[in-house]
Amino acid sequence: MSIDLEHNLRLMRKALSELDTESMGRGVYREGNITYPKAAANFSYELDTGKIIQFGNIQFLPKDLQERIAQGLVGEGMFKVAMNLKASVLPKIVEVVYGVKTSVIAQRLLNASTAEYNANIGW
């Protein structure tokens, strides 16, 4: 496992374990005949590598990071997750969203991070 993948998984585990019902939207995720509420976790990342910098909504990020995002030097992404409120488990990532300027290498790392998280951490 690469250092960047391990780094992403550490940050993902922490951030997604802190999601609560305030993060939930109106959408639902269906698996078979069961529906789960969906939530979203926003993050910033390096456009060339896919290494996650920090989780949080842009208005709560440090000013220098906000400026780098506005300048197009850092990417903004979002993990859309399904919340299983009946079990004490971490959410399952059902979609990863990243910007059009994201390099192929960065897309691969973000997709690999999602797959590894779902296989070993999320329900």
N, C-alpha and C positions, 0 to 999 in steps of 0.2 A: 504494500500500500504506500502511495507517495506521501511525502510530507504535506503537500497542499491538500490532498484528500483527507488526511488525518486532521489537519487544521479545520477544514470545512466541517467535518463531522462533529468535532468538539463544539464549534460555535452553533451548529444546527441543533444538537442535542440540548444545549443550554437554552437557546432562544425558543425552540418549539416546546420545551417543557414548561416554559413560563407563559404560554398562550392561555388565555382564559375566555370566558364567554363574551367578554367585551370585544374580542377580536373577531367574533363570528358575524357573518353577513347573512343575507337571506338565502343564499344558495345552499343546495344540498348535493351530496355525493351519494350515488346509488351503487350498491354492491349486491347483486341479486335482487331480492325483494326488500332489502333493508336500506333505509336512508339515514345518512349521517349529516349533521350540520357542517358547513365548511367555514374555515377561517383563513386568514392570510397573514403571512409574515414577510415584511419588506426587508431587503438587505442591499448593501452596496458591495461591489466586487471589482477586482482588477479586470479590465476589459481584455487584456492580452492573455491572462492565465486562468481566470475564473476563481481565483482565491478570494474568499469572502473577507471583506474588511470589517463590516459591522452590521448588526441587525438593528432595525428601527425605522420609524417613519422619518422622512427627510427633514421635517421641521424640528425634530429632536436630535438630529445628528450634529456633531461639532461643526462650527461655521466653516472651517477650512475644508472639511469633507463635503459640505453642501456646495461650496464654491467649485471644487474639483468636479462634482457631478454636473453642475450648471455649465462648466466649460467643456463637458464631454470627455473628461479625462478618466472618469470612474463610472462604472455602470450601476444601474439600479435594477434590482430583480425582485421577484416575489415567489414565495412558495405558497401555493394554495393547498390547504390540508383538510383532511376529513377528521373530525373530532368524534371519538367513540366515548360518549359521556357516561355510558353504563359500565365501563371497565376502567381500571387504573392503568391505562397505557398511554404512551406518547402518540401524538397524531400521526397519521399516514399522509405522506405527500402525494397528492393526486395530479399536480401540475407544477412545472417550474416555468417561470416567465422571465425572459431576459431581453435586453435591447438589441436592436439591429446592428449596432457597432461591435457586438461581442464577437471576438475571434472564434474560429473553429476549435482551437485548443481550449479556450475558456468554456465554450459550449460543452465540449467533451467532459471537462472536469465537473461542471455543474450537473450534467446528466449523470455522471458516475457517482457524484456525491448523493444525488437523489436516490439512485438505485441501491447504493450501499446503505444509506439510512433506512430505506424501506425494508431491506433484507435483514438488517440486524438491530434496528432500534425502534422504528415505528411499528405499529401493529400491522 
